[in-house]
Amino acid sequence: MLPSAKKIKKIYPNKTIWCWTGYIYDKDLIKGGRKYTEFTDRLLNCIDVLVDGPFIEEQKNLMLEFRGSENQRILKLAEIRAK
């Protein structure tokens, strides 16, 4: 995944790259999180927008844009990295 993401970012630097994950960014994907690996930061640096959180059937909402359930968040990673 990382080589592909880096290549896409290099070829199309002005494109916005989205990624959907069932994991929670500030719990699972940060250093020390249960899904953090040596590649996580490098991959996240290639992603502009991350939709995090698992899909939960009981919170399903067809009116939401770009996500399927109320618990999912749309995170602009460039803004988060700038903080």
N, C-alpha and C positions, 0 to 999 in steps of 0.2 A: 504493500500500500504506500509506504513512504516514498520509494523511488517514483512511482506513478504520480503522486501528489506533487513532488518536487518538479518533475518534468512538465506537468500541466501548468504549474505556477510560472515556470520559466518561459514556456511557449506562449502562454496567454496571461501576461502580467496584469492586464486591466480587467480580467474576468473575476467575478466574485465566486469563490468556491464555498459551497455549502456541504455540510456533513450531518447526517442523522445518526445518533447513537442512543442506545438504551441505558447508557450510564449517565450519572450525574456529574457534571463538570467539576464543581467545587468540592466534591466528596470522593469520587472514584478516579478522576483523571489528573489530580494534582499529585505532586511528589508525596509519597507515602500512602496514596490512595490504593484501593484494592485492585485497580486495573492499570495502574501506572507502570510503565516499562521504560527502558533506556531510550526508546524511540518516541514516546508520547509527546514530549515537548517539540521535537522536530516536526512531527506530523501536525500537531495543533498549529504550529507556525505557518503551515501551508494553507490552513483553513481560515476563511473570513467569517463565516457564520456557522455556528454549531447549534443544532436542535438537540437538546439533551433530555434525559429522562425516559423511562420505559413507557410504552403505550399501555394504558390501563383502561380496559373495556368499560368499567363503571364510570369513567370520566370522559368517555368518547364524546366528541363534539364536532359534528360535520361543518359547523360554521367557522371553525378556526382555520387560519391560513397557515400552510406549511407544517402543520402538526396535527396529530389525531386525537390527543386527549388533553384535558385541562392542566394536568401536571407538567406537561412538557414546556420547555422554555426555548426561546430563540435568543441566542447569545451572539453578539457581535464581538468576536475575539480580538480584533484590532483595538477596540475601545478598552477591553479588559486588560490587554497587554500594556496599553499606554498608561495605566494607573500605577 
